[in-house]
Amino acid sequence: MIRQKWLVSPDYKDSYIEVLTENLLPLRTKADITQEELAAMIGLSRQTYYALETRRRPMSWNTFLSLVLFFDTNVETHSMLRDINAFPTDLLIKMAGRG
């Protein structure tokens, strides 16, 4: 059984995934990376990434975390990711045991 302090609710995940999904194209454009390059970087096919970006397929939490890691560490998209509130700062605080 997972202890309460490590649980992340489906609603929490869905809300962050929604924000990121809405902003995939502008983030990717700002990062100057193609769908094919980004897909390969996070372990997806280009077709699967395209389906996420065009909202033809729902994004998994694991894919969300991979994309957040990429966009947060990219100099061009770091601030934008945080400005659109797609970076789960509160989750990081919780994971660090400070929340």
Backbone as a printed PyTorch tensor [residue, N CA C, xyz], in Angstrom:
tensor([[[  0.8410,  -1.1850,   0.0000],
         [  0.0000,   0.0000,   0.0000],
         [  0.8860,   1.2490,   0.0000]],

        [[  0.4950,   2.2190,  -0.7980],
         [  1.2490,   3.4700,  -0.8900],
         [  0.8210,   4.3860,   0.2570]],

        [[  1.8120,   4.9040,   0.9620],
         [  1.5010,   5.8180,   2.0680],
         [  0.9540,   7.1370,   1.5290]],

        [[  0.0870,   7.7450,   2.2990],
         [ -0.6120,   8.9740,   1.9110],
         [  0.3460,  10.0640,   1.4270]],

        [[  1.4970,  10.1990,   2.0780],
         [  2.4000,  11.2900,   1.7120],
         [  2.9580,  11.1470,   0.2920]],

        [[  2.8600,   9.9480,  -0.2970],
         [  3.3830,   9.7260,  -1.6480],
         [  2.2980,   9.6790,  -2.7140]],

        [[  1.0470,   9.7890,  -2.3140],
         [ -0.0430,   9.7350,  -3.2770],
         [ -0.1670,  11.0450,  -4.0520]],

        [[ -0.4330,  10.9040,  -5.3390],
         [ -0.7210,  12.0480,  -6.1990],
         [ -2.0720,  11.7420,  -6.8310]],

        [[ -3.0340,  12.5770,  -6.5920],
         [ -4.3990,  12.2900,  -7.0340],
         [ -4.5260,  12.3620,  -8.5540]],

        [[ -5.4720,  11.6070,  -9.1000],
         [ -5.7270,  11.6880, -10.5410],
         [ -6.1090,  13.0990, -10.9910]],

        [[ -6.8630,  13.8210, -10.1720],
         [ -7.2450,  15.1970, -10.5260],
         [ -6.0260,  16.1020, -10.6150]],

        [[ -5.0980,  15.9340,  -9.6900],
         [ -3.8620,  16.7150,  -9.6990],
         [ -3.1030,  16.4520, -11.0010]],

        [[ -2.9250,  15.1720, -11.3200],
         [ -2.2130,  14.7990, -12.5440],
         [ -2.9180,  15.3610, -13.7690]],

        [[ -4.2210,  15.1710, -13.8240],
         [ -4.9870,  15.6270, -14.9830],
         [ -4.8830,  17.1320, -15.1970]],

        [[ -4.9030,  17.8970, -14.1220],
         [ -4.8480,  19.3570, -14.2690],
         [ -3.4940,  19.8020, -14.8290]],

        [[ -2.4110,  19.2030, -14.3670],
         [ -1.0940,  19.5570, -14.8990],
         [ -0.9140,  19.0620, -16.3290]],

        [[ -1.3950,  17.8690, -16.6100],
         [ -1.3110,  17.3340, -17.9720],
         [ -2.0740,  18.2230, -18.9380]],

        [[ -3.2360,  18.6960, -18.5240],
         [ -4.0530,  19.5620, -19.3810],
         [ -3.3080,  20.8440, -19.7420]],

        [[ -2.7070,  21.4790, -18.7630],
         [ -1.9780,  22.7230, -19.0190],
         [ -0.8090,  22.4750, -19.9680]],

        [[ -0.0600,  21.4230, -19.7280],
         [  1.0770,  21.1360, -20.5950],
         [  0.6110,  20.7970, -22.0060]],

        [[ -0.4230,  19.9850, -22.1250],
         [ -0.9340,  19.6080, -23.4380],
         [ -1.3520,  20.8340, -24.2400]],

        [[ -2.0150,  21.7670, -23.5950],
         [ -2.4510,  23.0010, -24.2630],
         [ -1.2760,  23.8160, -24.7920]],

        [[ -0.1150,  23.6250, -24.1990],
         [  1.0400,  24.4570, -24.5380],
         [  2.1850,  23.7010, -25.2010]],

        [[  1.9550,  22.4770, -25.6270],
         [  3.0370,  21.6950, -26.2300],
         [  3.6320,  22.3610, -27.4660]],

        [[  2.7920,  22.8010, -28.3830],
         [  3.3000,  23.4010, -29.6070],
         [  4.1310,  24.6550, -29.3390]],

        [[  3.6280,  25.6220, -28.5480],
         [  4.4640,  26.8000, -28.2930],
         [  5.7550,  26.4710, -27.5330]],

        [[  5.6840,  25.5330, -26.6080],
         [  6.9070,  25.1430, -25.8850],
         [  7.9180,  24.4980, -26.8330]],

        [[  7.4440,  23.5950, -27.6650],
         [  8.3450,  22.9100, -28.5980],
         [  8.9330,  23.8940, -29.6010]],

        [[  8.1130,  24.8220, -30.0660],
         [  8.5890,  25.8420, -31.0050],
         [  9.6540,  26.7130, -30.3570]],

        [[  9.3990,  27.1190, -29.1380],
         [ 10.3660,  27.9650, -28.4160],
         [ 11.6710,  27.2100, -28.1570]],

        [[ 11.5770,  25.9080, -27.9370],
         [ 12.7730,  25.0890, -27.7030],
         [ 13.5240,  24.8070, -29.0020]],

        [[ 12.8970,  25.1160, -30.1430],
         [ 13.4990,  24.8850, -31.4620],
         [ 13.8680,  23.4140, -31.6440]],

        [[ 12.8710,  22.5550, -31.4190],
         [ 13.0640,  21.1160, -31.5500],
         [ 11.8980,  20.5550, -32.3670]],

        [[ 12.1880,  19.5970, -33.2190],
         [ 11.1320,  18.9910, -34.0240],
         [ 10.3740,  17.9570, -33.2090]],

        [[  9.2070,  17.5840, -33.7120],
         [  8.4510,  16.5110, -33.0710],
         [  9.2870,  15.2370, -33.0180]],

        [[  9.9550,  14.9310, -34.1040],
         [ 10.7630,  13.7160, -34.1720],
         [ 11.8860,  13.7290, -33.1350]],

        [[ 12.5690,  14.8660, -33.0090],
         [ 13.6680,  14.9690, -32.0420],
         [ 13.1660,  14.8510, -30.6060]],

        [[ 12.0870,  15.5580, -30.3050],
         [ 11.5590,  15.5290, -28.9450],
         [ 11.0090,  14.1440, -28.6070]],

        [[ 10.3060,  13.5510, -29.5440],
         [  9.7730,  12.2060, -29.3190],
         [ 10.8950,  11.2230, -29.0130]],

        [[ 11.9620,  11.2720, -29.8100],
         [ 13.0910,  10.3620, -29.5930],
         [ 13.7290,  10.6070, -28.2280]],

        [[ 13.8000,  11.8640, -27.8310],
         [ 14.4280,  12.2000, -26.5540],
         [ 13.6650,  11.6160, -25.3650]],

        [[ 12.3360,  11.5690, -25.4670],
         [ 11.5520,  11.0810, -24.3250],
         [ 11.0490,   9.6480, -24.5230]],

        [[ 11.4780,   9.0080, -25.5970],
         [ 11.1710,   7.5970, -25.7830],
         [  9.8240,   7.2910, -26.4100]],

        [[  9.3400,   8.1830, -27.2650],
         [  8.0860,   7.9630, -27.9760],
         [  8.3480,   7.9370, -29.4760]],

        [[  7.4010,   7.4100, -30.2210],
         [  7.4760,   7.5470, -31.6760],
         [  7.0190,   8.9620, -32.0320]],

        [[  7.3990,   9.4180, -33.2130],
         [  6.9590,  10.7310, -33.6510],
         [  5.4360,  10.7490, -33.7910]],

        [[  4.8670,   9.6480, -34.2400],
         [  3.4160,   9.5690, -34.4020],
         [  2.6970,   9.6970, -33.0530]],

        [[  3.2370,   9.0580, -32.0320],
         [  2.6280,   9.1600, -30.7010],
         [  2.7380,  10.5820, -30.1770]],

        [[  3.9080,  11.1920, -30.3520],
         [  4.0600,  12.5760, -29.9010],
         [  3.0810,  13.4820, -30.6420]],

        [[  2.9720,  13.3090, -31.9530],
         [  2.0450,  14.1050, -32.7600],
         [  0.6190,  13.9720, -32.2130]],

        [[  0.2260,  12.7510, -31.8770],
         [ -1.1150,  12.5130, -31.3390],
         [ -1.3200,  13.2400, -30.0060]],

        [[ -0.2720,  13.3600, -29.2050],
         [ -0.3660,  14.1120, -27.9460],
         [ -0.5120,  15.6050, -28.2340]],

        [[  0.3270,  16.0960, -29.1190],
         [  0.3390,  17.5300, -29.4200],
         [ -0.9680,  17.9860, -30.0630]],

        [[ -1.6050,  17.1030, -30.8200],
         [ -2.8700,  17.4480, -31.4860],
         [ -4.0940,  16.9710, -30.6980]],

        [[ -3.8570,  16.4830, -29.5010],
         [ -4.9200,  16.0520, -28.5850],
         [ -5.7280,  14.8760, -29.1120]],

        [[ -5.1030,  14.0660, -29.9160],
         [ -5.7750,  12.8560, -30.4060],
         [ -5.5350,  11.6790, -29.4700]],

        [[ -4.6370,  11.8760, -28.5200],
         [ -4.3000,  10.8230, -27.5600],
         [ -4.0300,  11.4850, -26.2110]],

        [[ -4.5180,  10.8890, -25.1200],
         [ -4.2400,  11.4790, -23.8040],
         [ -2.7930,  11.2270, -23.3830]],

        [[ -2.2620,  12.1600, -22.6560],
         [ -0.8830,  12.0580, -22.1840],
         [ -0.8400,  11.2790, -20.8670]],

        [[  0.1280,  10.4010, -20.7370],
         [  0.3220,   9.6820, -19.4740],
         [  1.1140,  10.5610, -18.5080]],

        [[  1.0460,  10.2150, -17.2460],
         [  1.8090,  10.9320, -16.2200],
         [  3.3100,  10.7830, -16.4690]],

        [[  3.7480,   9.6050, -16.8840],
         [  5.1710,   9.3900, -17.1600],
         [  5.6540,  10.2720, -18.3060]],

        [[  4.8450,  10.3890, -19.3430],
         [  5.2110,  11.2610, -20.4650],
         [  5.2210,  12.7080, -20.0100]],

        [[  4.2350,  13.0890, -19.2130],
         [  4.2100,  14.4470, -18.6600],
         [  5.5140,  14.7480, -17.9320]],

        [[  5.9240,  13.8430, -17.0540],
         [  7.1450,  14.0710, -16.2790],
         [  8.3690,  14.1700, -17.1860]],

        [[  8.4300,  13.3510, -18.2210],
         [  9.5480,  13.4150, -19.1700],
         [  9.5760,  14.7570, -19.8960]],

        [[  8.4100,  15.2100, -20.3370],
         [  8.3460,  16.4950, -21.0420],
         [  8.6780,  17.6590, -20.1190]],

        [[  8.1840,  17.6000, -18.8970],
         [  8.4920,  18.6610, -17.9310],
         [  9.9950,  18.7210, -17.6740]],

        [[ 10.6160,  17.5810, -17.5350],
         [ 12.0690,  17.5510, -17.3410],
         [ 12.7760,  18.2050, -18.5200]],

        [[ 12.3760,  17.8580, -19.7370],
         [ 13.0040,  18.4670, -20.9140],
         [ 12.7880,  19.9820, -20.9350]],

        [[ 11.5280,  20.4170, -20.8470],
         [ 11.2260,  21.8410, -20.9710],
         [ 11.7740,  22.6570, -19.7980]],

        [[ 11.8700,  22.0640, -18.6250],
         [ 12.4050,  22.7980, -17.4780],
         [ 13.9090,  22.9790, -17.5720]],

        [[ 14.5970,  22.0320, -18.1640],
         [ 16.0570,  22.1380, -18.2630],
         [ 16.5080,  22.8500, -19.5320]],

        [[ 15.5840,  23.1570, -20.4210],
         [ 15.9000,  23.8950, -21.6340],
         [ 15.8870,  25.3850, -21.3180]],

        [[ 16.9610,  26.0740, -21.6480],
         [ 17.0980,  27.4990, -21.3370],
         [ 15.9590,  28.3120, -21.9540]],

        [[ 15.5500,  27.9470, -23.1380],
         [ 14.5230,  28.7220, -23.8480],
         [ 13.1190,  28.5360, -23.2630]],

        [[ 12.8390,  27.4120, -22.6320],
         [ 11.4700,  27.1240, -22.1810],
         [ 11.2970,  27.0760, -20.6630]],

        [[ 12.3900,  27.1480, -19.9280],
         [ 12.3200,  27.0470, -18.4640],
         [ 11.3030,  28.0370, -17.8780]],

        [[ 11.4500,  29.3000, -18.1890],
         [ 10.5540,  30.3300, -17.6200],
         [  9.1280,  30.1620, -18.1150]],

        [[  8.9830,  29.8460, -19.3960],
         [  7.6400,  29.6900, -19.9550],
         [  6.8910,  28.5570, -19.2560]],

        [[  7.5720,  27.4580, -19.0100],
         [  6.9460,  26.3180, -18.3330],
         [  6.3930,  26.7360, -16.9800]],

        [[  7.1380,  27.5380, -16.2820],
         [  6.7020,  28.0060, -14.9690],
         [  5.6370,  29.0940, -15.0730]],

        [[  5.7630,  29.9620, -16.0730],
         [  4.7680,  31.0240, -16.2690],
         [  3.3800,  30.4740, -16.5740]],

        [[  3.3110,  29.3650, -17.2860],
         [  2.0070,  28.7840, -17.6220],
         [  1.5150,  27.8250, -16.5370]],

        [[  2.2780,  27.7110, -15.4610],
         [  1.9410,  26.8440, -14.3170],
         [  1.8350,  25.3710, -14.7030]],

        [[  2.7650,  24.9300, -15.5450],
         [  2.8120,  23.5130, -15.9170],
         [  3.9020,  22.7760, -15.1530]],

        [[  4.6590,  23.5000, -14.3360],
         [  5.7180,  22.8720, -13.5500],
         [  5.1870,  22.6170, -12.1450]],

        [[  5.1590,  21.3470, -11.7090],
         [  4.5560,  21.0050, -10.4110],
         [  5.4870,  21.2680,  -9.2200]],

        [[  5.7270,  22.5290,  -8.9430],
         [  6.6130,  22.9110,  -7.8400],
         [  6.1610,  22.3100,  -6.5220]],

        [[  4.8580,  22.3350,  -6.2590],
         [  4.3380,  21.7950,  -5.0080],
         [  4.6150,  20.3000,  -4.8890]],

        [[  4.6330,  19.5800,  -5.9960],
         [  4.9390,  18.1640,  -5.9670],
         [  6.4090,  17.9340,  -5.5900]],

        [[  7.2860,  18.7690,  -6.1260],
         [  8.7020,  18.6490,  -5.7790],
         [  8.9390,  18.9280,  -4.2990]],

        [[  8.2300,  19.9030,  -3.7740],
         [  8.3440,  20.2260,  -2.3510],
         [  7.8640,  19.0420,  -1.5230]],

        [[  6.7470,  18.4430,  -1.9340],
         [  6.1940,  17.2800,  -1.2420],
         [  7.1950,  16.1210,  -1.2790]],

        [[  7.7830,  15.8690,  -2.4530],
         [  8.7240,  14.7720,  -2.6020],
         [  9.9870,  14.9710,  -1.7730]],

        [[ 10.3590,  16.2160,  -1.5890],
         [ 11.5330,  16.5290,  -0.8030],
         [ 11.2540,  16.4650,   0.6980]],

        [[  9.9980,  16.2480,   1.0580],
         [  9.6280,  16.1350,   2.4680],
         [  9.5040,  17.4620,   3.1660]],

        [[  9.3330,  18.5380,   2.3970],
         [  9.2320,  19.8750,   2.9830],
         [  7.8170,  20.4250,   2.9040]],

        [[  6.8790,  19.6050,   2.4760],
         [  5.5210,  20.1250,   2.3060],
         [  4.4960,  19.3240,   3.0420]]])
